[in-house]
Amino acid sequence: MPPQRAPQSPFPRHRSKRIACRQCRQSKLRCEVSTGGAIPCSRCRRLGYECRLDVAYQRVNGRERLEELEKEVQHLRSSVSTHPPAAAPQSLQGILLTPSESYHADASSIIVQEPSGSRVDLVASQMPPLPVEPTTPVHSLLSQQPSQPSPLLTDTASPTSSRSLEFVHLHGFQVNALFNIFFTHYHPYVPLLDPTISPNQYYARSAVLFWSIILLASRRYTEEPGLFVSLTAPVKKLIWDTIANPPHTWHVVQAIILVCLWPFPTSSLSSDITSILLSTAQTISLRIGLHRPEAIQDFSRTKKRLMPDEMAEVARTWATCYITAQTIVTIDGQVWVSSDWMIDRLCDRDSTMIPTSLKHQLLISRFSARVGQFMSSHSQGPTDLPRPGEFISLLALLEREYTELASTLTSFISEENKVLLNGIGLQLYVFYLLEESDSDTRKRGLIRAYSMSISTIAIINQLEALTDAMAYGPVSYFRIISLAAIFILKLSYSNLGPYLDLETGKRSFNSAIALTRRISIEDNDLPGRMSKILTQLWSAQNIYRGQRDKPPGLRLKTRLAASLVHDSMWMWREQFGGQPRSGTNTPLASRGHFTDNRAMEQRGGLSARETGSAGQEATTNFSVGMEDACSDGLTLEDVVDAELLALLPFSLDGEIFTAPGGC
């Protein structure tokens, strides 16, 4: 009789748990202790480890542990920076910064030369970062001399590392120099970042933000003149790659904001990517909850609560994103959201979360948004404009609000922000040109616009003399100068001429041309082209002196406050770019048409004596003897220089390649 098997248990059998020491378990190795071997095991004896059995021991994931340790180190560094130094070396007593000289003001660091030639930050190498006082206002750039060093404090733990992006390699001392340039010359215009953070820490937070700072600082970097050109394409590619690979952080938003305020050079508005990048920054900001910092975890997959310093950084980022968005959409003649809860809070209630200078810019931008929203909300047609009967009354209401805002800020605002305030005033006055009546109220409004244009250019001239504002200022300065110059041009050749100071206006116009040229960083970029376009437009106006008997007006009325600039661009295309007056893209009928225009311009153009030194540089009389040259059988290439040919939006064969809306 065969032996009977024992009945199987209804419960599954469990394998006996293998025993291993802590070191072997952590390394996932078989331990001889499990087979009854002696303690310590042979592996621990060989490697000198402590061999210990611990039944409750759990393996630690090495990668996760490293990430936790890195976060702890970052937290400890940030906590150290919130405490003032107990004592400073005697040699540094004369250069220590007070808390009020934080990055919201004109804090400084001392840079010296080592015998080897590398630069050392004395403050950073011998003392921890100073505390940040969020209530301290930003000082005017007028008090900051060009020789003043940057408030940047480098990492006390390690020297600045060398960095590479594609084929561009920068040594640590070059990175320090570029960061100092950025925080000394560029950052005070828009106090978005924290200069007390080292380049190494910025790179650890976001590579795209690090390289955006380097790119901006290289725009005027005389030590390496070709660095900006070399970095432009790699940084642009890095930005697009970062956008295409979410999730994103607010540091990505900061990087995009910087390259929107100091945009990539381009020769045409139609090829400018600033609006696209800005829309991306707005979308990222809303998706990660920058507009609701107290409830930011509602926009995240994990529970998150911001520390006070993080809350302030988020507030600065969202405020600067709003300011930049309003600047760009106004340039394009579009409308964005007039405001939101967080913007109103930063403007009206909370005066500690953002620097005073940034708050002033936010108030100005909020009013600009209100103008666009208010005028477009009363639209009665494709032009987004109110009825003729409502126009003047709405403008009177908005102008009264603007006067109240200006009077509120006058006692506190810096000269840099006063330029922005005047720029918003000029954008408001553009709507008087969109009104078709010729009432006395309209005339008085346009006369005020003329006076403000001259005043704005005078302020910018003073800033340029003291701080090189044209070399380092954001794109808004270029747009405001262009708007003021075109206002002077438009009103000088109208029936308002007898009421205007035309000589002062002419000098201001020539100053605007010179200022615009100083903004240019690359041959044939937008500021460089605009300086030539302004000169040609003034000459073209001399052809039609009959306009002096007519009220000023615009044909293009669909782009709100940007209508004046874009209307003038279309006028330039028709006079000098081969565009027919119907606005359709057709080739030139003949080269003789172009030649006749140039000859007419020469007969009515500004003389060198009239334009002064700035005008002499801008108004090259390229058409001298053009009619004689053409009658002798010379071609257009023989009588027009190559630089001007590159400026014009058509080929010598008559094929127009500039798209409508491009500059």
Buried (B, 14 or more C-beta within 10 A) or exposed (E): EEEEEEEEEEEEEEEEEEBBBBBBBBEEEEBBBBEEEEEBBEBBEEEEBEBEBEEEEEEEEEEEEEEEEEEEEEEEBBEEBEEBBEEBEEEBEEBBBEEEBBBBBBBBBBBEEEEEEBBBBBBBEBBBBBBBBBEBBBBBBEEBEEEEBBBBBBBBEEBBBEBEBEEBEBEBBBBBBBBBBBBBBBBBBBBBBBBBBBBBBBBBBBBBBBBBBBBBBBBBBEEBEEBBEBBBEBBBEBBBEBBEEEEBBBBBBBBBBBBBBBBBBBBBBEEBBBBEBBBBBBEBBBEBBBBBBEEBBEBEEEEEEBEEBBBBBBBBBBBBBBBBBBBBBBBBBBBBEBBBEBBEEBBEEEEEBBBBBBBBBBBBBBBBBBBBBBBBEEEEEEBBBBEEEEBBEBBEEBBEBBEEBBEEBEEEBBBBBBBBBBBBBBBBBBBBBBBEEEEEBBBEBBBBBBBBBBBBBBBBBEBBEBBBBBBBBBBBBBBBBBBBBBBBBBBBBBBBBEBBEBEBBBBBBBBBBBBBBBBBBBEBBBBBBBBBBBBBBBBBBBBEEEBBEEBBBBEBBBBBBBBBBBBBBBBBBBBBBBBBEEEEBEEBEEBEEBBBBBBBBBEBBBEEEBBBEBBBBBBEBBBEEBBEBBEEEEEBEEBBEEEBEEBBBBEBEBEBEBEEBBB
